[in-house]
Amino acid sequence: MKRIVTVQDISCVGKCSLTVALPIISAMGVEASILPTAVLSTHTMFKNFTVKDLTDQVKPITAHWKSENMDFAAIYTGYLGSFEQIDLMKEMFDEFKTENTITFVDPAMADNGRLYPAFDEAFAKHMATLCAKADIIVPNITEACFMTGTEYKTEYDEAYIKELLDKLAKLGAKVTVLTGVSFEAGKTGVMGYDSVKDEYYYYKHDRLDVSYHGTGDIFSSTCIGAMMNNMSWKEAMAVAADYTAECIRLTLEDPSEPWYGVNFEQAIPYLLKRIGK
């Protein structure tokens, strides 16, 4: 069984970050080690949530792992809350990456043309320095624009997306993937670029016109889990896109009308069938 480590915050209640990464990756038959960067009582869609920053625990934890000679088939980072946490992840990549380790970065910091309230453009540029050390990055269009200094557009063509992917590739990642890419009404998907093979890939599916918290984390967690099941990055992106869509579809059908996350648990049998489990 392959072992990965995922580094991001954890919400005690709320379907995002480690709270979805751990069960999804584990269900896919991959050992999921975790490195929590913060503990929240709930995710940030709730009011009056509590938060405990754990930045000061990152180095002691990784030092202990090193003393135990632990290694990982992949290092997957999600939401990081500070410049210091980004720098710690760059150090962790240097310390734990081997020729067999995949470094996977989801630069979760923006959406719909805007950075999250806690961040500014300087933070986005600093996140780009972590993406430069990754094998695979999976930003959305907004995050890609902030990291590359590109004008954000809601209406675009394939040339715009390819230019954005090329700019991301110049940061240093071998494979760059943009999520939330749509070239036609009623469809959405992902488009990626393999800089080693100079090859583009686009995968689309039906668009569900609704937005839920944590779907980006579900996509990224599924993608790295699929890759650990010996799927190519292209196959993994397709599975992740379809599983995320299935989670949303089931949530829309739920008469209890959940609002703070999607019913990813209900869709796990679908996911396992897709990866041949």
Disulfide bonds with the S-S distance in Angstrom:
none
